[in-house]
Amino acid sequence: MMMKLGERTDVFLQGLIDEHQMKKTTTELDAQLGQERLVDEPDILKLPYLQCIVSETLRLCPPAPMLVPHVSSNECTIEGFKVLRDTTVLVNAWAIQRDPNLWDDPESFKPERFESGKDLSHKFMPFGLGRRACPGAGTCPTCCRFDFGVVDLML
């Protein structure tokens, strides 16, 4: 069991620190900011690949894997299951964001999946969806602090 956990963690960390992705990120940062200062809020819009990295990280590691509970207003059927009126319903955002029917190679860390500019809001939901989505979702990319460097993992 521990060996399997170690293998999964190793694969996940390897994806997070992929050399090509690190180079692409540092090249973008150097081109836009130079090496003399940290990323500041106004810089975010000029750093599209960094935005992709943040989005992909949130896809794989959502801050709230189970969204806020809702109560069904009417009786309905979801995936063959009858849901009665006034039933508490939980949405598993973690599972949706790793669903192979929605995402190509869902377990891999691929920031490039966000580069196309396509609307992914129907499946990308680290902060929920619609009227009940987290009101602070828009501040997430502006609150991030980054410390890029090569990590030597002793696994």
N, C-alpha and C positions, 0 to 999 in steps of 0.2 A: 504494500500500500504506500509506504513512504517513498519507495523508489518511483512509483508512478507519479506521485505528487511532485517529486524532484524533476522528473522528465517534463511534466507539463509546465512547471515554473521556468525551467531552463528554456524551453521553446518559446514561452511567452516573453521572457526577458530578451532573448535573442532577437525576436521581432521588434521589440521596442528600441533596441540599440543597433539596428541594422546599419552597417557602415555607409551604404549608399544614401539612406535616408538622412543620416547624420551629416554627410557631406552636402547634400542638397539643402538642408536646413541652414547650416553654417554659411554656405555660399549666399543664400538669400539674405541672411542677417548681415553679413559683411557688405553685400552690395547696397543694402538699404540704410544700414546704420553705422557701418564701419566697426571697429573693434574697441572703441573708446567709451561706449555707454551701453546701458541696459535697455531693453525694449520698454517703451512707455505706451500708454493708451493710444495716443494718436498714430503710433507706428503700426498698430494691428492691421489696419486696412491695407497697408503696403506690404504685408507679409502673407500672401495667400497660402504658401506651403505650410507655414507655421499654423495657420488656421486649420488646414487639413489635418495636421498632426493632433491638434487639440480635439477636433471633431472625432477622429478615429480613436483617440484615447477615451473620450466620453462614450463612444459606441461600445467599446470593449469593457469599460469600467464605469458604468453609469453611477452618478452620485446617489441615486435612489433606485436600486434595481427593481423594487416593487413600487409602482406608482401609488399615489394617494388613493385610498379606497373610495369607491363610488357606490351609490345605491341605485338599483335599476328602477326606473320610473314606471315601466310596463313589463308585463310578462313577455319573454322572447326566447328564442332558441339560438344558442351559440355553439357552432361545431357539433350539432346534434344533442347538446345538453339543454334541457329546459331550465330557464332561469325565471323564477317567480318574481313578481312585483315586490319591491322593498328588500330584495336580496342584496347583501354587500358583495361587490364585485372587485377583485383585485386584478390589475394588469401587470404582467411580468415583463417589464421593459428589457431586462437582461436577456430573456429568452428570445424576444422579438428581434433584438439587435444582433442575435447570433443564429437566426433562423436561415438555413440554407435555401429555403424557398424565396427568401427576400434578398439575401446577400450572397454574392459570389465569394467563395472561400471565406466564410464568416469567422473562422477562428484565427485567421491571419491578420497581422497588423499591416494594413495597406492604406496609408493616408491618401494615396492617389485616387481612391474611390470617390473622394469628395472634390477632386479637381474639375470635373466636368461642368459643375455649376447646375446640374440637374436637381430638381426639387426632390429631396429625399425625406421630406417631413412626414410622409405616411409610414416610414419605418425607422427613422432616426428620432428617438424620443428620450434622450437622457434626462430631460426635465419635464416630461409629460407632453400632452397635446391639448390643443383647443383652449377653451375658456378657463379650464382648471389647471393649465400648465403653470409651472413655477414662475412667479412674477420676477424673480431674480435671474432667470435664464440668460437674459441679454448681457448681464454683467460678468458672466463667467469668463469669457475670453479676455476681458480687460483686467481681471483680478489675478490672472495667472502670472507666476514668476518662473523664469526658466533659468536653469543652470546646465548648460550643455558641456559635455565633456565625455571622454572615453572612460568607461567603467570596466575595471578588471575584476571579473567575478571568479571567485575560487569555488567552483562547484565540483 
